[in-house]
């Protein structure tokens, strides 16, 4: 199925851009459709990559023989495969006035190579997995189980595709790019995510499970962030008050289906603890995509006290508080009430899988469909 994506890249003449995104989020397909007149170079193709790796100046020679290179931005896919090519791109921008769209799934190897990412001359965009607004006939349980990668959502053998995705990504992106030397330890770390995903991170405990130092575990999480495989969500605290947690972050993988595969989770109905964890992750995924596509820069945090009161997501330094619950019972309002009393957010929201919209004690209880429509319309934040 072809999806109409929210992302839009509209470049003035001479302007270049980076497009980042995890593998299989649909970057290459979208670029082919959006820029059909562009020269497209795919560095996953060995026959394209090898000559440019050996002599990056060959890029300028190739483009000089292509009249179309001046008509539209030159698209270079998987640019992190040849970091040294960015120096030649920089030269061609400066000397020939060419523009580029540089597409990739990780900036880590580029930064480690000491490349300057074009000195700020390129705008930055990011593509995410599919969102609720991009899927006709959206089905919640399908999204929670299959995830939202365009080539996997709703497919007959989604589980096999997710397993292959994890295996191939680890082999190609993390291990193949030599982002970590201790492959066995990193694989053990990835297995440990089954027990720590979406929970407060205890680096020392994970390190013991993996047989490495806590500092190494922190580096592993940095690798997952840099390869756009996940997000560290840090605690919110503004002032002394309740005994709030202020140090340990949480980690969420970039896609709810990938996370489900890692955690061994299968959600059979819209109820229960496993549904709640997946539903919370799905809502976070939508908030992250909205922030990226709308080019907003607000922090996404969580709030938790040492007595166990918790609000899942605190947006823009306390402006909006969002709790996610499949079904809402009276006692579920207590954490949000405590947060409201202490921080006075502009808006307090509990996103639910229920059908009815309600307002109780200043907190809006909103069906997830309504919340997501309001979110992407810019009405939440």
VEXGUGU-352616 format. One record per residue (C-alpha): residue in three letters; z, x, y negated; residue number from 1. Coordinates in pm, 1 decimal, m for minus. Each point is the difference from the previous one (the first is absolute). Last residue first. Layout:
BEGIN
+------+----------+----------+----------+-----+
! rest !       pz !       px !       py !  nr !
+------+----------+----------+----------+-----+
!  ala !        Z !        X !        Y ! NUM !
...
+------+----------+----------+----------+-----+
REM end
This chain:
BEGIN
+------+----------+----------+----------+-----+
! rest !       pz !       px !       py !  nr !
+------+----------+----------+----------+-----+
!  unk !   2208.5 !    107.1 !  m2165.5 ! 381 !
!  unk !      0.8 !   m331.7 !    184.4 ! 380 !
!  unk !   m286.9 !   m174.7 !   m184.1 ! 379 !
!  unk !   m259.5 !    276.7 !     31.9 ! 378 !
!  unk !   m248.4 !   m218.3 !    187.9 ! 377 !
!  unk !     48.4 !    220.7 !    305.5 ! 376 !
!  unk !    371.8 !    m78.4 !      2.3 ! 375 !
!  unk !    m40.9 !   m371.6 !    m71.4 ! 374 !
!  unk !   m236.9 !    m41.9 !    294.8 ! 373 !
!  unk !    229.9 !    211.5 !    213.2 ! 372 !
!  unk !    308.2 !   m204.8 !    m89.0 ! 371 !
!  unk !   m176.4 !   m329.1 !     66.0 ! 370 !
!  unk !   m108.1 !    110.4 !    348.5 ! 369 !
!  unk !    343.8 !    149.8 !     68.8 ! 368 !
!  unk !    176.5 !   m330.7 !    m56.6 ! 367 !
!  unk !    232.0 !     37.2 !   m300.6 ! 366 !
!  unk !    378.8 !    m26.7 !    m30.5 ! 365 !
!  unk !     71.0 !     60.7 !   m369.5 ! 364 !
!  unk !    353.3 !    116.9 !    m83.3 ! 363 !
!  unk !    187.0 !   m142.3 !   m300.1 ! 362 !
!  unk !    271.9 !   m168.2 !    206.1 ! 361 !
!  unk !   m252.4 !   m157.2 !    238.2 ! 360 !
!  unk !   m367.7 !    m59.6 !    m78.4 ! 359 !
!  unk !   m230.2 !   m142.0 !    265.5 ! 358 !
!  unk !   m354.4 !     24.0 !    137.0 ! 357 !
!  unk !    m53.1 !   m163.2 !    335.7 ! 356 !
!  unk !   m219.3 !    136.7 !    278.1 ! 355 !
!  unk !    228.0 !    258.5 !    158.4 ! 354 !
!  unk !   m119.1 !    353.0 !     74.9 ! 353 !
!  unk !    215.4 !    122.1 !   m286.1 ! 352 !
!  unk !     m4.9 !    223.6 !   m306.8 ! 351 !
!  unk !    337.0 !     m0.8 !   m178.2 ! 350 !
!  unk !    m50.2 !     64.3 !   m369.8 ! 349 !
!  unk !    223.2 !    105.0 !   m290.9 ! 348 !
!  unk !   m167.0 !     27.4 !   m343.0 ! 347 !
!  unk !     87.4 !    164.9 !   m326.5 ! 346 !
!  unk !    266.6 !    196.1 !    183.1 ! 345 !
!  unk !    363.3 !    m27.3 !   m119.2 ! 344 !
!  unk !    135.3 !    321.9 !    157.0 ! 343 !
!  unk !    349.9 !    m74.2 !    129.8 ! 342 !
!  unk !      6.1 !   m378.2 !     30.8 ! 341 !
!  unk !   m360.3 !    m12.1 !    116.9 ! 340 !
!  unk !     61.8 !    259.3 !    269.5 ! 339 !
!  unk !    303.9 !   m188.0 !    129.4 ! 338 !
!  unk !   m193.3 !   m327.8 !      9.9 ! 337 !
!  unk !   m284.3 !    174.3 !    179.9 ! 336 !
!  unk !    238.9 !    133.3 !    264.8 ! 335 !
!  unk !    168.1 !   m342.3 !     44.8 ! 334 !
!  unk !   m312.8 !   m214.6 !     33.3 ! 333 !
!  unk !    m38.1 !     66.1 !    372.2 ! 332 !
!  unk !    329.1 !   m182.8 !     61.5 ! 331 !
!  unk !   m168.2 !   m333.4 !    m73.0 ! 330 !
!  unk !   m268.2 !     51.5 !    262.1 ! 329 !
!  unk !   m354.4 !    102.3 !    m78.8 ! 328 !
!  unk !   m265.2 !     27.6 !    269.6 ! 327 !
!  unk !   m246.7 !    288.4 !     27.6 ! 326 !
!  unk !    187.6 !    193.7 !   m265.4 ! 325 !
!  unk !   m125.6 !    254.7 !   m254.1 ! 324 !
!  unk !    208.3 !     88.3 !   m308.7 ! 323 !
!  unk !   m169.2 !     87.5 !   m327.9 ! 322 !
!  unk !    172.7 !    108.5 !   m321.8 ! 321 !
!  unk !   m200.4 !     24.3 !   m323.8 ! 320 !
!  unk !     81.6 !    196.5 !   m317.5 ! 319 !
!  unk !    238.9 !    233.1 !    180.8 ! 318 !
!  unk !   m164.8 !    334.1 !    m57.4 ! 317 !
!  unk !   m357.3 !   m129.7 !     26.6 ! 316 !
!  unk !     36.6 !   m177.6 !    331.9 ! 315 !
!  unk !    303.1 !    m28.0 !    227.6 ! 314 !
!  unk !    m96.8 !    m65.6 !    360.4 ! 313 !
!  unk !    208.1 !    m91.9 !    305.1 ! 312 !
!  unk !    322.9 !   m114.4 !   m164.1 ! 311 !
!  unk !    306.2 !    104.6 !    197.0 ! 310 !
!  unk !    373.2 !    m70.7 !     31.0 ! 309 !
!  unk !    138.4 !    218.3 !    277.6 ! 308 !
!  unk !    344.8 !    102.7 !   m129.5 ! 307 !
!  unk !   m133.7 !    341.1 !   m106.5 ! 306 !
!  unk !   m236.6 !   m184.3 !   m227.6 ! 305 !
!  unk !   m376.4 !    m19.9 !     36.8 ! 304 !
!  unk !   m277.9 !    m25.2 !   m253.8 ! 303 !
!  unk !   m365.6 !     78.3 !     72.0 ! 302 !
!  unk !   m264.0 !    175.5 !   m207.2 ! 301 !
!  unk !   m359.8 !    m48.3 !   m112.0 ! 300 !
!  unk !    m69.6 !    193.8 !   m318.3 ! 299 !
!  unk !   m244.5 !   m137.5 !   m258.1 ! 298 !
!  unk !   m322.3 !    185.5 !    m75.2 ! 297 !
!  unk !   m265.4 !   m266.4 !    m28.4 ! 296 !
!  unk !   m363.0 !     70.4 !     75.3 ! 295 !
!  unk !    m71.5 !   m365.5 !     95.7 ! 294 !
!  unk !   m142.7 !    115.9 !    331.8 ! 293 !
!  unk !    288.6 !    237.2 !     68.1 ! 292 !
!  unk !    288.0 !   m230.0 !    m94.9 ! 291 !
!  unk !   m158.3 !   m292.8 !    184.2 ! 290 !
!  unk !    m48.1 !    215.1 !    310.2 ! 289 !
!  unk !    364.1 !    112.6 !     m2.1 ! 288 !
!  unk !    121.0 !   m359.4 !    m46.7 ! 287 !
!  unk !   m220.0 !   m119.2 !    288.8 ! 286 !
!  unk !    128.6 !    272.3 !    232.4 ! 285 !
!  unk !    357.9 !    m85.7 !    m96.9 ! 284 !
!  unk !    m64.1 !   m363.0 !     99.6 ! 283 !
!  unk !   m137.2 !    113.8 !    336.4 ! 282 !
!  unk !    300.9 !    226.6 !     61.4 ! 281 !
!  unk !    241.6 !   m288.7 !    m59.4 ! 280 !
!  unk !   m199.5 !   m220.1 !    239.8 ! 279 !
!  unk !      3.3 !    273.7 !    266.2 ! 278 !
!  unk !    375.9 !     41.7 !    m20.1 ! 277 !
!  unk !     63.2 !   m375.6 !     m6.1 ! 276 !
!  unk !   m235.3 !    m67.1 !    291.7 ! 275 !
!  unk !    187.2 !    256.5 !    206.4 ! 274 !
!  unk !    333.6 !   m157.7 !    m93.1 ! 273 !
!  unk !    m89.4 !   m354.6 !     94.9 ! 272 !
!  unk !   m246.9 !   m263.8 !   m113.9 ! 271 !
!  unk !   m368.2 !    m42.2 !    m77.1 ! 270 !
!  unk !   m102.7 !     30.9 !    363.5 ! 269 !
!  unk !   m127.9 !    255.1 !    250.8 ! 268 !
!  unk !     47.6 !    320.1 !   m198.8 ! 267 !
!  unk !    m78.8 !    309.6 !    208.1 ! 266 !
!  unk !    184.6 !    321.3 !    m78.2 ! 265 !
!  unk !    m20.1 !    335.7 !    176.4 ! 264 !
!  unk !    121.1 !    176.3 !   m314.0 ! 263 !
!  unk !   m309.4 !    219.3 !    m38.8 ! 262 !
!  unk !   m233.3 !   m292.4 !     74.7 ! 261 !
!  unk !    187.2 !   m227.1 !   m237.9 ! 260 !
!  unk !    m16.3 !    264.9 !   m270.4 ! 259 !
!  unk !   m377.2 !     26.6 !     40.7 ! 258 !
!  unk !    m19.4 !   m378.3 !    m27.6 ! 257 !
!  unk !    217.5 !    m10.3 !   m312.3 ! 256 !
!  unk !   m213.1 !    259.7 !   m177.6 ! 255 !
!  unk !    104.1 !    283.2 !   m234.1 ! 254 !
!  unk !    301.6 !    104.3 !    204.7 ! 253 !
!  unk !    336.1 !    m81.1 !   m154.8 ! 252 !
!  unk !    278.0 !    248.7 !    m73.8 ! 251 !
!  unk !    341.9 !    m74.0 !   m146.4 ! 250 !
!  unk !    190.1 !    222.5 !   m242.7 ! 249 !
!  unk !    355.0 !    140.8 !     25.1 ! 248 !
!  unk !    154.9 !    100.7 !   m332.5 ! 247 !
!  unk !    140.7 !   m276.1 !   m219.8 ! 246 !
!  unk !    176.0 !   m249.7 !    224.4 ! 245 !
!  unk !    187.0 !   m247.2 !   m219.3 ! 244 !
!  unk !    378.2 !    m24.3 !    m29.3 ! 243 !
!  unk !     m2.6 !   m276.6 !   m256.4 ! 242 !
!  unk !      9.2 !    108.5 !   m357.8 ! 241 !
!  unk !   m104.5 !    329.8 !   m147.3 ! 240 !
!  unk !   m341.0 !    m21.0 !   m158.2 ! 239 !
!  unk !   m367.8 !    m38.3 !     81.7 ! 238 !
!  unk !    m41.3 !     36.1 !    372.9 ! 237 !
!  unk !   m307.8 !    m75.1 !    205.7 ! 236 !
!  unk !    m50.9 !    171.7 !    334.1 ! 235 !
!  unk !   m324.0 !    178.4 !     88.0 ! 234 !
!  unk !   m300.2 !   m131.5 !    188.8 ! 233 !
!  unk !   m188.7 !    283.2 !    172.0 ! 232 !
!  unk !   m353.1 !   m114.5 !     71.0 ! 231 !
!  unk !   m239.8 !     47.2 !    288.5 ! 230 !
!  unk !   m316.8 !    135.7 !    155.0 ! 229 !
!  unk !   m156.4 !    107.1 !   m328.9 ! 228 !
!  unk !    m56.0 !    355.3 !    131.7 ! 227 !
!  unk !    235.4 !    121.1 !   m273.1 ! 226 !
!  unk !    266.1 !   m257.2 !     94.0 ! 225 !
!  unk !    m16.2 !     85.5 !    370.5 ! 224 !
!  unk !     10.6 !    370.5 !    m83.7 ! 223 !
!  unk !    302.4 !    m54.4 !   m226.6 ! 222 !
!  unk !    174.9 !   m175.1 !    289.3 ! 221 !
!  unk !    m67.4 !    304.4 !    215.7 ! 220 !
!  unk !    133.7 !    228.3 !   m273.3 ! 219 !
!  unk !    327.1 !   m194.9 !     m5.4 ! 218 !
!  unk !     18.6 !     45.6 !    376.0 ! 217 !
!  unk !    m48.5 !    375.3 !    m47.1 ! 216 !
!  unk !    293.1 !     13.4 !   m243.5 ! 215 !
!  unk !    213.5 !   m178.7 !    259.2 ! 214 !
!  unk !    m68.9 !    288.9 !    237.6 ! 213 !
!  unk !   m184.2 !    m53.8 !    326.6 ! 212 !
!  unk !     80.3 !   m124.5 !    350.3 ! 211 !
!  unk !   m165.4 !   m337.9 !    m52.4 ! 210 !
!  unk !    301.0 !   m219.0 !     84.9 ! 209 !
!  unk !    233.5 !    234.6 !   m186.8 ! 208 !
!  unk !   m229.5 !     m9.1 !   m304.1 ! 207 !
!  unk !     m0.7 !   m381.0 !      5.6 ! 206 !
!  unk !    379.0 !      1.6 !    m17.2 ! 205 !
!  unk !      8.8 !    254.9 !   m281.4 ! 204 !
!  unk !   m263.6 !   m185.2 !   m202.0 ! 203 !
!  unk !    188.3 !   m329.8 !     10.9 ! 202 !
!  unk !   m246.2 !   m240.1 !   m153.9 ! 201 !
!  unk !    115.2 !   m350.4 !    m91.8 ! 200 !
!  unk !   m212.9 !   m238.0 !    205.8 ! 199 !
!  unk !   m359.6 !   m121.0 !    m34.1 ! 198 !
!  unk !   m113.8 !    225.7 !    284.5 ! 197 !
!  unk !    293.0 !    197.1 !    141.3 ! 196 !
!  unk !      2.0 !    m90.9 !    369.7 ! 195 !
!  unk !   m372.6 !      3.7 !     78.7 ! 194 !
!  unk !    m40.0 !    278.1 !   m256.8 ! 193 !
!  unk !    157.0 !    227.0 !    261.6 ! 192 !
!  unk !   m330.7 !      2.6 !    190.6 ! 191 !
!  unk !   m168.2 !    147.9 !   m306.7 ! 190 !
!  unk !    266.8 !    267.8 !    m12.6 ! 189 !
!  unk !    m59.3 !     83.4 !    364.3 ! 188 !
!  unk !   m371.0 !     39.6 !    m79.3 ! 187 !
!  unk !     90.6 !    224.9 !   m293.1 ! 186 !
!  unk !    219.1 !    213.1 !    223.4 ! 185 !
!  unk !   m280.1 !     42.2 !    252.2 ! 184 !
!  unk !   m254.2 !     94.2 !   m268.9 ! 183 !
!  unk !    210.8 !    271.9 !   m157.9 ! 182 !
!  unk !   m250.3 !    145.9 !   m246.7 ! 181 !
!  unk !    m24.9 !   m292.2 !   m238.4 ! 180 !
!  unk !   m272.3 !    m82.6 !   m251.9 ! 179 !
!  unk !   m242.8 !    193.1 !    217.5 ! 178 !
!  unk !   m290.1 !   m231.1 !    m94.9 ! 177 !
!  unk !    m58.8 !    m76.5 !    365.9 ! 176 !
!  unk !    369.5 !    m72.5 !     56.9 ! 175 !
!  unk !     55.8 !   m242.6 !   m283.3 ! 174 !
!  unk !   m341.3 !   m152.8 !    m65.4 ! 173 !
!  unk !   m204.2 !     29.7 !    315.6 ! 172 !
!  unk !    249.3 !    m11.9 !    285.6 ! 171 !
!  unk !    256.1 !   m222.2 !   m169.6 ! 170 !
!  unk !   m273.3 !   m232.8 !   m122.7 ! 169 !
!  unk !   m173.5 !    m11.7 !    336.4 ! 168 !
!  unk !    312.2 !    m94.1 !    196.1 ! 167 !
!  unk !    123.2 !   m250.9 !   m256.1 ! 166 !
!  unk !   m339.1 !   m164.2 !    m35.4 ! 165 !
!  unk !    m54.3 !     m8.4 !    375.6 ! 164 !
!  unk !    326.9 !   m187.9 !     48.5 ! 163 !
!  unk !    m90.8 !   m238.4 !   m282.1 ! 162 !
!  unk !   m341.2 !    m63.5 !    156.1 ! 161 !
!  unk !    157.3 !    m70.6 !    337.6 ! 160 !
!  unk !    234.1 !   m252.3 !   m157.5 ! 159 !
!  unk !   m282.1 !   m165.3 !   m197.7 ! 158 !
!  unk !   m200.3 !    m75.8 !    313.9 ! 157 !
!  unk !   m143.5 !   m338.2 !   m102.3 ! 156 !
!  unk !    m27.8 !     75.5 !   m371.5 ! 155 !
!  unk !    194.3 !   m203.2 !   m256.2 ! 154 !
!  unk !     87.9 !    298.3 !   m217.7 ! 153 !
!  unk !   m137.9 !    323.0 !    152.1 ! 152 !
!  unk !   m306.9 !    111.9 !   m197.3 ! 151 !
!  unk !    136.1 !   m114.6 !   m334.8 ! 150 !
!  unk !    344.6 !    163.8 !     44.6 ! 149 !
!  unk !    250.5 !   m278.2 !    m56.7 ! 148 !
!  unk !    245.4 !     17.0 !    286.4 ! 147 !
!  unk !    m67.9 !   m141.8 !    342.3 ! 146 !
!  unk !    348.4 !   m138.3 !     64.8 ! 145 !
!  unk !    125.4 !    m98.9 !   m345.8 ! 144 !
!  unk !   m347.7 !    m95.6 !   m121.7 ! 143 !
!  unk !    m71.7 !   m216.1 !    303.7 ! 142 !
!  unk !    340.6 !   m163.3 !    m40.9 ! 141 !
!  unk !    m81.1 !    m87.2 !   m362.1 ! 140 !
!  unk !   m348.4 !   m144.9 !     39.7 ! 139 !
!  unk !   m234.1 !     29.0 !   m300.1 ! 138 !
!  unk !   m290.8 !   m245.9 !      4.5 ! 137 !
!  unk !   m206.0 !    210.9 !   m240.4 ! 136 !
!  unk !    154.5 !    346.0 !    m35.9 ! 135 !
!  unk !    m14.7 !    182.2 !   m335.1 ! 134 !
!  unk !    288.5 !   m179.6 !   m175.7 ! 133 !
!  unk !    240.8 !     74.6 !    285.0 ! 132 !
!  unk !    m70.3 !    370.6 !    m35.4 ! 131 !
!  unk !   m213.5 !    234.2 !    205.8 ! 130 !
!  unk !    117.7 !    356.0 !     45.0 ! 129 !
!  unk !     16.8 !    206.1 !   m318.0 ! 128 !
!  unk !   m256.2 !    177.8 !   m215.0 ! 127 !
!  unk !    111.0 !    237.8 !   m273.7 ! 126 !
!  unk !   m144.5 !     99.9 !   m335.8 ! 125 !
!  unk !     46.8 !    311.1 !   m213.8 ! 124 !
!  unk !   m209.7 !     90.4 !   m303.8 ! 123 !
!  unk !   m160.6 !    342.0 !     m2.9 ! 122 !
!  unk !     12.7 !    254.5 !   m283.4 ! 121 !
!  unk !    372.4 !     67.1 !     51.3 ! 120 !
!  unk !    m50.4 !    369.0 !     72.6 ! 119 !
!  unk !   m259.1 !    m55.8 !    269.5 ! 118 !
!  unk !    254.3 !    m35.2 !    284.4 ! 117 !
!  unk !    133.2 !    349.0 !    m87.8 ! 116 !
!  unk !    m65.2 !    162.7 !    337.8 ! 115 !
!  unk !    286.3 !    219.8 !    119.7 ! 114 !
!  unk !    m85.1 !    m33.2 !    369.3 ! 113 !
!  unk !    334.1 !   m173.4 !     53.6 ! 112 !
!  unk !   m104.3 !   m265.0 !   m250.8 ! 111 !
!  unk !   m323.4 !    m69.0 !    187.6 ! 110 !
!  unk !    178.6 !     m8.4 !    335.1 ! 109 !
!  unk !    244.7 !   m257.6 !   m132.4 ! 108 !
!  unk !   m254.1 !   m224.6 !   m175.4 ! 107 !
!  unk !    m47.3 !   m214.2 !    307.6 ! 106 !
!  unk !   m224.6 !   m287.5 !    107.8 ! 105 !
!  unk !   m307.5 !     82.6 !   m202.2 ! 104 !
!  unk !   m276.2 !   m111.4 !   m234.3 ! 103 !
!  unk !   m138.4 !    196.2 !   m290.7 ! 102 !
!  unk !   m210.1 !   m213.0 !   m232.3 ! 101 !
!  unk !   m209.2 !    236.0 !   m206.8 ! 100 !
!  unk !   m167.0 !     31.9 !   m340.1 !  99 !
!  unk !   m258.9 !    253.8 !   m103.1 !  98 !
!  unk !     m3.9 !    145.3 !   m351.8 !  97 !
!  unk !   m181.6 !    312.2 !    108.7 !  96 !
!  unk !    232.7 !    281.0 !   m109.5 !  95 !
!  unk !    342.6 !   m165.9 !    m17.8 !  94 !
!  unk !    m32.0 !   m256.7 !    278.2 !  93 !
!  unk !   m193.7 !    247.0 !    213.9 !  92 !
!  unk !    268.4 !    265.6 !    m45.6 !  91 !
!  unk !    278.7 !   m240.3 !     97.8 !  90 !
!  unk !   m194.0 !   m102.4 !    309.6 !  89 !
!  unk !    m39.9 !    369.6 !     88.0 !  88 !
!  unk !    376.0 !     52.9 !    m33.7 !  87 !
!  unk !     56.5 !   m317.4 !    200.6 !  86 !
!  unk !   m196.0 !    137.2 !    295.3 !  85 !
!  unk !    283.6 !    238.4 !     77.6 !  84 !
!  unk !    201.4 !   m287.9 !    143.0 !  83 !
!  unk !   m255.4 !    m58.3 !    280.8 !  82 !
!  unk !    140.9 !   m264.0 !    239.2 !  81 !
!  unk !    204.5 !   m151.9 !   m282.9 !  80 !
!  unk !   m325.7 !   m146.5 !   m136.8 !  79 !
!  unk !    m15.8 !   m258.7 !    277.0 !  78 !
!  unk !   m301.6 !   m170.5 !   m164.1 !  77 !
!  unk !   m196.8 !    149.0 !   m288.7 !  76 !
!  unk !   m169.8 !   m264.4 !   m214.0 !  75 !
!  unk !   m230.3 !    122.2 !   m278.4 !  74 !
!  unk !     36.8 !   m236.4 !   m295.0 !  73 !
!  unk !   m321.6 !   m179.9 !    m94.8 !  72 !
!  unk !   m337.7 !     82.7 !   m153.9 !  71 !
!  unk !     53.3 !    374.4 !    m32.0 !  70 !
!  unk !     13.6 !     74.0 !    374.1 !  69 !
!  unk !   m304.9 !   m222.9 !     52.9 !  68 !
!  unk !   m230.8 !    288.5 !    m94.5 !  67 !
!  unk !    114.8 !    194.2 !    309.3 !  66 !
!  unk !   m115.8 !    365.7 !      8.3 !  65 !
!  unk !    268.9 !    112.1 !   m247.1 !  64 !
!  unk !    253.0 !   m183.9 !    218.7 !  63 !
!  unk !    m65.4 !    233.9 !    291.1 !  62 !
!  unk !     25.5 !    315.6 !   m209.9 !  61 !
!  unk !    321.7 !   m118.4 !   m162.4 !  60 !
!  unk !    152.0 !    m73.4 !    340.3 !  59 !
!  unk !   m109.9 !    341.4 !    133.6 !  58 !
!  unk !    253.2 !    151.4 !   m240.5 !  57 !
!  unk !    263.4 !    m96.8 !    259.5 !  56 !
!  unk !   m120.4 !    275.2 !    238.9 !  55 !
!  unk !    150.4 !      5.7 !    350.6 !  54 !
!  unk !    181.1 !   m330.3 !    m42.6 !  53 !
!  unk !   m313.6 !   m159.3 !   m147.2 !  52 !
!  unk !   m211.6 !    116.4 !    295.4 !  51 !
!  unk !    260.9 !   m130.4 !    247.9 !  50 !
!  unk !     69.1 !   m340.7 !   m154.8 !  49 !
!  unk !   m343.4 !   m163.4 !      9.9 !  48 !
!  unk !    m87.8 !     97.7 !    356.1 !  47 !
!  unk !    359.3 !    m63.5 !    102.5 !  46 !
!  unk !    m10.6 !   m360.8 !   m124.8 !  45 !
!  unk !    357.0 !    m85.0 !   m102.4 !  44 !
!  unk !   m102.4 !    144.4 !   m337.3 !  43 !
!  unk !   m205.5 !   m309.5 !    m77.7 !  42 !
!  unk !   m236.8 !     53.2 !   m294.7 !  41 !
!  unk !   m130.5 !   m312.3 !   m176.3 !  40 !
!  unk !   m259.1 !     24.5 !   m280.3 !  39 !
!  unk !     49.1 !   m313.9 !   m204.2 !  38 !
!  unk !   m238.5 !   m293.7 !    m32.5 !  37 !
!  unk !    202.6 !   m228.1 !    231.3 !  36 !
!  unk !    320.4 !     48.8 !   m203.2 !  35 !
!  unk !    215.5 !   m308.0 !     71.6 !  34 !
!  unk !   m129.0 !    m64.4 !    353.1 !  33 !
!  unk !     14.3 !    361.4 !    119.4 !  32 !
!  unk !    330.7 !     46.7 !   m182.4 !  31 !
!  unk !    154.4 !   m302.6 !    172.9 !  30 !
!  unk !   m102.1 !    116.9 !    346.2 !  29 !
!  unk !    135.5 !    348.0 !    m71.4 !  28 !
!  unk !    335.0 !   m123.6 !   m132.1 !  27 !
!  unk !     70.4 !   m264.2 !    265.4 !  26 !
!  unk !    369.9 !     51.4 !     75.2 !  25 !
!  unk !   m112.9 !    183.9 !    311.3 !  24 !
!  unk !    174.5 !    328.8 !    m85.9 !  23 !
!  unk !    268.2 !    m15.1 !   m265.0 !  22 !
!  unk !   m111.3 !    m28.0 !   m360.8 !  21 !
!  unk !   m103.5 !    211.9 !   m295.5 !  20 !
!  unk !   m291.3 !    m55.2 !   m236.1 !  19 !
!  unk !    m32.8 !    281.7 !   m253.3 !  18 !
!  unk !   m208.1 !    m59.1 !   m309.9 !  17 !
!  unk !   m266.5 !    144.7 !   m227.9 !  16 !
!  unk !   m115.6 !   m115.5 !   m343.8 !  15 !
!  unk !   m340.7 !    111.0 !   m130.6 !  14 !
!  unk !   m122.9 !   m348.7 !    m79.4 !  13 !
!  unk !    284.1 !   m256.0 !     m1.0 !  12 !
!  unk !    155.2 !    m73.1 !    338.8 !  11 !
!  unk !     73.7 !   m345.8 !    136.9 !  10 !
!  unk !    201.3 !     34.4 !    319.9 !   9 !
!  unk !    123.4 !   m336.5 !    124.1 !   8 !
!  unk !    247.3 !    m55.8 !    282.0 !   7 !
!  unk !     70.9 !   m362.4 !     90.3 !   6 !
!  unk !   m218.5 !     11.3 !    309.0 !   5 !
!  unk !   m241.3 !   m270.1 !    108.2 !   4 !
!  unk !     17.7 !     24.4 !    377.6 !   3 !
!  unk !   m291.3 !     23.8 !    241.1 !   2 !
!  unk !     79.9 !   m122.2 !    349.0 !   1 !
+------+----------+----------+----------+-----+
REM end
